């Protein structure tokens, strides 16, 4: 539902993945064309990881359930439910869930997440 004063998102854009991670973008480039900010519901399965990346956007993460590991300039940081982090644009980071339970979290990117600006390493 949407009008000039608000927009309710009931059917986020589900980003196709091949690693078992759930990404449901509620607002952002893929869901509503917003390039200023993206907000996504994420579920990282147990023992999931992605390559290092150096995004051209700030990323905020809030953990709802489970734990998530961040390697930032080779420093290991582990967040648990109720904790959050801001990672500024231009920071080299690797996200993972090396634990035995899924991690449910919200990711907010400003400007919006863009595959062309995530700069993942091979």
C-alpha positions as CSV (number, residue, x, y, z in Angstrom):
1,X,0.0,0.0,0.0
2,X,1.3,3.4,-0.8
3,X,0.1,7.0,-0.8
4,X,1.9,10.3,-0.8
5,X,2.5,10.1,3.0
6,X,3.6,6.5,3.5
7,X,4.5,3.2,1.7
8,X,3.9,-0.2,3.3
9,X,6.0,-3.0,1.9
10,X,4.4,-6.5,2.3
11,X,6.2,-8.3,-0.6
12,X,9.9,-7.5,-0.6
13,X,12.1,-8.3,-3.6
14,X,13.8,-11.6,-2.8
15,X,17.3,-11.5,-4.2
16,X,18.2,-14.8,-5.9
17,X,21.2,-16.4,-4.1
18,X,23.1,-19.7,-4.6
19,X,24.6,-19.9,-1.1
20,X,21.5,-20.4,1.0
21,X,21.3,-16.9,2.3
22,X,17.9,-15.2,2.3
23,X,17.8,-11.5,1.3
24,X,14.4,-9.8,1.2
25,X,14.8,-6.2,0.2
26,X,12.0,-4.1,1.5
27,X,13.2,-0.8,0.1
28,X,16.1,-0.1,-2.3
29,X,17.1,-0.2,-5.9
30,X,15.7,-3.7,-6.6
31,X,12.4,-3.3,-4.8
32,X,11.2,0.2,-5.3
33,X,14.0,1.9,-7.3
34,X,15.2,3.9,-4.3
35,X,18.9,4.6,-4.8
36,X,19.3,6.7,-1.5
37,X,18.9,3.8,1.0
38,X,18.1,0.1,1.1
39,X,16.6,-1.9,3.9
40,X,16.8,-5.7,3.8
41,X,15.8,-8.6,6.0
42,X,18.6,-11.2,5.9
43,X,19.0,-14.7,7.1
44,X,22.6,-16.1,6.9
45,X,22.5,-19.9,7.2
46,X,24.9,-21.8,9.5
47,X,28.5,-22.0,8.1
48,X,27.9,-19.4,5.4
49,X,30.4,-16.8,4.3
50,X,31.1,-14.5,1.4
51,X,34.3,-13.1,-0.1
52,X,35.9,-9.9,1.2
53,X,34.4,-6.7,-0.3
54,X,35.0,-3.0,-0.1
55,X,31.6,-1.4,-0.7
56,X,31.1,2.2,-1.9
57,X,28.2,2.6,0.6
58,X,27.8,2.6,4.4
59,X,26.3,-0.5,5.8
60,X,24.4,-0.8,9.1
61,X,23.6,-4.2,10.5
62,X,21.3,-5.0,13.5
63,X,21.2,-8.7,14.7
64,X,17.9,-10.1,15.8
65,X,18.8,-13.8,16.3
66,X,22.0,-15.8,16.3
67,X,25.5,-14.4,15.7
68,X,27.4,-12.9,12.8
69,X,31.1,-12.6,12.2
70,X,32.8,-9.6,10.6
71,X,36.4,-9.5,9.5
72,X,37.3,-5.8,9.2
73,X,40.9,-5.1,8.2
74,X,41.7,-8.6,9.5
75,X,40.1,-7.9,13.0
76,X,37.4,-10.4,14.0
77,X,34.2,-9.0,15.4
78,X,31.3,-11.1,16.5
79,X,27.9,-9.6,17.1
80,X,25.0,-11.2,18.9
81,X,21.2,-10.6,19.1
82,X,20.5,-7.0,20.1
83,X,23.8,-5.6,18.8
84,X,24.5,-3.5,15.8
85,X,27.4,-2.1,13.8
86,X,28.1,0.6,11.2
87,X,30.7,-0.1,8.5
88,X,31.6,3.0,6.6
89,X,32.0,3.0,2.8
90,X,35.5,2.1,1.7
91,X,36.1,-0.4,4.5
92,X,37.3,-3.9,3.5
93,X,35.1,-6.4,5.2
94,X,34.1,-10.1,5.1
95,X,30.7,-11.2,6.4
96,X,30.1,-14.8,7.7
97,X,28.2,-17.0,10.0
98,X,30.6,-19.7,11.1
99,X,28.2,-20.8,13.8
100,X,25.8,-23.7,14.0
101,X,22.6,-21.6,14.0
102,X,21.1,-19.2,11.4
103,X,21.6,-15.5,11.9
104,X,18.7,-13.2,11.3
105,X,19.4,-9.5,10.8
106,X,18.5,-6.2,9.1
107,X,20.9,-4.6,6.7
108,X,20.6,-0.9,5.9
109,X,22.8,0.6,3.1
110,X,23.3,4.3,2.4
111,X,23.3,4.9,-0.5
112,X,21.3,1.8,-1.5
113,X,23.0,-1.5,-2.0
114,X,24.2,-1.8,-5.6
115,X,25.9,-5.0,-6.9
116,X,28.1,-2.7,-9.1
117,X,29.4,-0.9,-6.0
118,X,30.0,-3.8,-3.5
119,X,33.4,-4.5,-5.0
120,X,33.6,-8.2,-4.0
121,X,37.0,-9.9,-4.3
122,X,37.3,-13.1,-6.3
